[in-house]
Amino acid sequence: MPWLLVAIGSALVFGLAGWWMKVSQMKQGGRTALLLGLYASGTAGFAAQSLTDGGWSALGDWRLWLYGGIVGAGSAWGNAVFMKALEHGPASITSPITNLNIVLVVAMSVAWYGERLGPAEAAGIALLLGAAVLVAIRPAEKLRLSSRLWYIYTGAAVLLFTFRNGGLKVTGEAGLPSSAVLFSGYALALLWFAAAAWREQARSAAPRPSPDSPTPAVRSEAAARFRIGLRHGLLAGLFSYGGLQLYALALETGPAGLAAPIFATNSLVVAAGSILVYRERLTRLQWLAFACLMAGLVVIRL
């Protein structure tokens, strides 16, 4: 079943994008620079893909820019509000809930496109969603929610990531080339984060003769953080391009109700990398997540 291999590949490759974002975080790279680099190399990747597969010819279609803008906003703003949500609540709750955008994608595929899910497929989806939720849970983390803003940011992240993941199903059904849709979306997101990076650099470089003015040492540290974030963002963008392109192909050749939950397990790649590189230990819940992943893939294959 080729679509299944493509869907698994999309999760693995897109997971490597998350891995390089993790590395940047561990090295204290700048967040804005990271996203700037991600969308810069991602845009270049989708531009090259559009040139090779003929998707470039569709860039004159206004629908492509409309849908691409929606997918791009879902990706860019989804990442932005997700990071905001992490500032107001624990990752152990935030990450699993945002992953549940896949439930909305599955519901859309069943309701709008008439996809049918048998008992085995439904069981496989449940196992995959369980894996995506369990891998992010950290029992030692405080789970208290003290800010109402967390609810707003988390709800917005769920909705925006639905536009990204489900939008590719909609554009595929509309006959628009996925490479061109993703190019337009990433290009618009690149402009957004380029403006944000410019404002950030202007604030740090502006001379302000006051006690709060940044010292040369602080400015040097900020520049180093920017370079680290940008470098790792460029790497993340290449894998983001590859993962989303494979995901779009899986949606075109297989059922979205199954491809989307498989794609949602990309966070397990980050967990695996953390074990191998940073010697992090898996909790029992995370071991259970890997077991759910393997069981879910086996059930779907049957």
N, C-alpha and C positions, 0 to 999 in steps of 0.2 A: 504494500500500500504506500505509494510514493509520497502522498500528502502527509502521512504520519511522520516519515523521516524528515520531511521539510519542516514540519511543525516542531519536532524535537530539535532540529538544527537551529531554528529561529530562537528557541529558548536558550540554547547553549551560547550562541553568538551574542545575543542581546545581553545575556548574563555577564559576558566579558566586558561589556560597556559599563555595567554596574560595578564590576570588579575594579576597573581603573578609576572610577569615581571613589570607591572605597580607599584605594591606594592614595589618591589625592587628599582625602580626608585625613588619613593616617599621617601624611607628611605636612598637614596643615596648609594645603593649597587654598587659594582664594576661590570662593564659591562662584562669584560672577565670572571670573576668568575661566573656571572650569566649564561652565555652561556656554560661554562664548566659544571656547575651543571645540566643544562638542558639536555645536550647531555649524561651526565653520567647516570642519572636516566632513560632517554629515552632509551638508549642502553640496560640497565638492563631490562626494561619493554618488549622491543621487543625480547630480548633473551629468557625471560620466555615464551612469547607468541609463539615463534618458537618451544620451547620444547613441549608445550602442543598441538599445532595444527599440528605437523609434519613438519613444515617448515624447521626445523634444517637439515633435510636430503638433502635439496637442496643447502646447502652452498658449496658443491663441484662443483657446476655449475658455470663456469667462467662468464656466462651471468649475473648471479645474482649479482656478485661483480661489473661488469661493470655498470649495470643499477643502482645498489645500490649506486655506487660512484657518478653517475649523480644526483640521487635523493638527496643524502647526500650533494653534493656540492651545489645543488640548495637551500637546506635548510640553510646550514651553511654560505655559501658565500652570499646568498640572505639576511640573517639577518645582516651580516657584512656590506655589501654595502648599505643596507637600513639605517643603523645607520649613515654611512658616509654621505649619502644624507641628513639626518636630520641636519647635521652640516653645510651644505651649502645652505639649503633652508627651507622654512616653512613646518611644518607637514600638514597644511591645504591643501597643494598641493601635497606633497610627498606621503602621505598615500593613498589618492584616486587613484592616478595614478598607484602606485604599485599594488593596488587591481584589476586593469584592466587586470592583467595577466590572469584572469578568462576568458576574452573574447577570448584569444588565445587558452585556453583549450577547450572552447565550439567550436571554429572554427575547431580545430583539430578533435574533436569527430564527427563533421558533415562531414568534408572532408575526413578523413581517415577511419572512422568506420561506415559511412553511417547512423548515427543517424539522425532522422527527428524531426524537431521542428514545431509544429502547431502554429496557432496564439495565443492560450492561453499560451502555453509554452514560446513562444517568449516574450509575455507581462509579464509573471511571471519573466523571466530572467531579463528583463529591470527594473522591480521594485526592484528586489533583488540587482542588480548592483547599482541602484540608492540609495538604503539603505546603501550599503557599502561605497559609495562615500560621501553621505551627513553626515554620522556620524562623519567623520573626519574633516569637514570644521569648522573653527573657524573664524567668521567674524571679530573679533577684531585683529587678527594676521596680521602682515605686510606681504604682499604677494610679495614683491620685490625679484627678483632673481638676485643676484649680482655676482654669481660664475658660470662659465661654467662647473665646475666639477659636479655641481648638475645634469646637464643633463646626464652626463656619468654615475654617480652612480645610478640615478633613472632608466635609461634605462637598466642598468645591473641588477638591482633588479627585474624589470618586467620580464626579460628573465630568470633569475635564479629561481624565484618563479614559473615560468611556468614549468621549468624542475621538480620542486618538485611536484606541483599539477597535472601536466599532465603526469609526468613520472609514477605515480602509475596506471594510465589508461593503459599506454603502457605495463607495466609489467604484469598487470592483464590479458590483452588480450594475452600476450605471455605465460600465464599459470604458471608464477612464483609466489610462495606464497608471499603475501604482507608482512607478518611478517618478513620473512627472508630478503626481499629486504630492508625494513626499518631498520632492525637490522644492516645490512652491511653498509647502508648509515649513520646511527647514529654513528656506531663504528668508521668509518673513520672521521666523523666530530668531534668526541670526541678526537681523536688523534690530530687533528688540533688545537683545543682550549686548550688541555692540554699543547701542546708545547708553545702556545701563553701565557698561564698563567705562565708557568715556566720561560719564558723570562721576563715577567712582574715582577714576584717576585724576580728574580735575579737582575734586575736593581734597584729595591727599596731597596734590602738588601745589595748591594755592597757598601763597604766603599769608599767614595770619599772625600778626604780631600780638599774641596774647599768651597767657600761661597755658592755654589748652592747645597751642599750636604743636603739630607733630615735630619731634626732633629728627635730625638726620638719621639716627639709628632706627627710629620708628618707621621713617619713610623707606629706609633700605629693607627693613623686614617686610613691609607691605609690598614692595617691588618683588622681593623673593617669593612671597606667597602668591603673587599674581603669576609669576613665571611658572611656578610649580603647578598651579591650577590650570593654566593655559596648556602646558605640555601634556598633562594627563587628560585634559578635556579633548585635545586633538586625537589622542589614542581612543578615548571612549567613543568619540563621534564615528570613527571608522567601524567599530563593532556595532554601534547603534544603527548605522546605515545597513550593514550586512544583516543584522537581526530583523529589522523591520522589513527589509526587502524580502527575506525568506518568509516572514509572517504573512506579508501580503500575498505571496505565492501560495502559501498554505490555505489562505482564505479563498483564493480563486479556484484551487483544485480539490479542496476538501470542505467538510462542514465546519462553519464558524463555531458552532456549538461545542465542537471538540478541539479545534485548533486553538481557540482563545484560552481555554483552561490550561492547555499544554504550554502555551507561551507564557502564562502567568507564573510558571514555576521557575522563571529565569533567575529569581532571587536565590535559588539553591546553589547557583554557580558561585555567587559571592560567598556563601557559607563554606563551600568546598575550598575556595581559594584562601579563606581566612584560616582554615585548618592547616593547609599545606604550607603557607608562607608565614603567617603570623602565629602559628602554633596554638590557635584558639581551640578550645575543647568544645565539642558538641554537647549540648544538654540532651537529656533523654527525649524531650519534646522534639528537638531537631533531628535526632536519630529516627524518631517516629515519622517526621516529615519526609525523610528520604525513603522510608519504607512505604509511605503513602504514595510517593511519586512513582516508584517502581510498580507497585500494585495497580495504580491507576492506569499506567501505560499498558500493562499486561491486559487488564480488563478491557480497555478500549480496543486493543489489537484483536482480542477474541471476538 
